[in-house]
Amino acid sequence: MAGILRGEIRWADLNPSRGKEQAGQRPVLILSHDVFNDRSGTVIAVALTSQPQRAAFPLTLALTAPRLPKPSWVKISQIRTLSVERIGRRLGKVSPEELDQVLEGLNEIIGA
């Protein structure tokens, strides 16, 4: 699937999962660069949830992206590499500022 862009929110099939991984059909935020997405056959993404989160930043971030069907939070600690075959239709796009915040949170979690 061509045309998967960094910062997009797309449906993804996260099954099968194990333990506390997010599962099922759910929105994900694409973090990997466009060229990587086009050439590798995979994307790097983080899961979204519509359940209010007790954990604060850097583990989660509330989104303000328009066109999402429900209030949503990025689960920054739920990062996955996914085949583009798991990626579905586009739901929206986060602002550059929100994308920067997610990447900052990820850097805090992994210690970069």
Summary of the structure (lengths in Angstrom):
residues: 112
radius of gyration: 12.9
end to end distance: 31.0
largest distance: 37.2
contacts: 324
relative contact order: 0.25
helix: 22%
strand: 37%
